[in-house]
């Protein structure tokens, strides 16, 4: 999926902005790769319940394990991220039309 994302980014910008676009893609992918698991880990550590083990002598408290609330919050965060992706895709369509109308020679003179 990462390689196809780089191809999409490369094909959706002008040739003169390819380096900037691929660098920004790498930066945001790294930021997401750091923040996502960290946020999920916070939810998994915060919302825990003890595991109760039934024995012949009675119930015994086991280790603390994440409960359903933790996973609900994680999937809620995933839903918010998907809304952000949809909004980004809607915004992206407007900028590419303007860039494609600009001639390549005009862009070369600016560089």
KAFENHU-V513676 format. One record per residue. OMEGA is omega in degrees with one decimal (999 if undefined). D_LAST is the distance of its C-alpha to the last C-alpha in whole Angstrom. Layout:
omega={OMEGA | OMEGA}
d_last={D_LAST | D_LAST}
This chain:
omega={-179.4 | -179.9 | 178.8 | 176.8 | 177.5 | 177.5 | 178.9 | 179.6 | -178.6 | -177.7 | -176.8 | 176.7 | 178.6 | -179.6 | -178.2 | -178.9 | -176.8 | -179.8 | 179.6 | -177.0 | -179.7 | 177.1 | 178.6 | 176.4 | 179.8 | -179.4 | -178.1 | 176.4 | 177.8 | 178.6 | 178.6 | 178.9 | 178.1 | -174.5 | -176.0 | 179.4 | 178.7 | 178.7 | 178.2 | 178.2 | 177.1 | 178.9 | -179.5 | 179.2 | -175.7 | -174.9 | -178.4 | 175.6 | 178.6 | 175.3 | -179.2 | -178.8 | 179.2 | 176.9 | 177.2 | -180.0 | -179.4 | -178.9 | 178.4 | 178.1 | 178.6 | -178.9 | 175.2 | 178.8 | 178.5 | 179.0 | -175.1 | 179.6 | 178.9 | -179.1 | 175.4 | 178.6 | 178.4 | 179.7 | 174.0 | 176.8 | 176.7 | 177.5 | 177.2 | 178.5 | 178.7 | 175.2 | 176.9 | 177.5 | 179.7 | 178.6 | 178.7 | 179.1 | 178.0 | 178.6 | -175.9 | -177.0 | -178.0 | -176.7 | -177.7 | 178.2 | 179.9 | -179.5 | -177.7 | 178.1 | -179.1 | -179.2 | -179.0 | -179.3 | 179.8 | 178.7 | -180.0 | 179.4 | -179.6 | -177.7 | 999}
d_last={32 | 29 | 28 | 28 | 26 | 23 | 23 | 23 | 20 | 18 | 19 | 19 | 15 | 12 | 11 | 8 | 10 | 13 | 13 | 13 | 16 | 18 | 18 | 19 | 22 | 23 | 24 | 25 | 28 | 29 | 30 | 32 | 33 | 34 | 36 | 37 | 40 | 40 | 41 | 43 | 45 | 46 | 48 | 50 | 51 | 52 | 54 | 56 | 60 | 63 | 64 | 67 | 69 | 73 | 75 | 79 | 80 | 77 | 74 | 71 | 68 | 65 | 62 | 59 | 57 | 54 | 56 | 55 | 53 | 50 | 49 | 49 | 47 | 45 | 45 | 44 | 41 | 40 | 40 | 38 | 35 | 36 | 36 | 32 | 31 | 32 | 31 | 27 | 28 | 29 | 26 | 23 | 24 | 23 | 19 | 19 | 20 | 18 | 15 | 17 | 18 | 14 | 13 | 11 | 10 | 9 | 7 | 5 | 5 | 4 | 0}
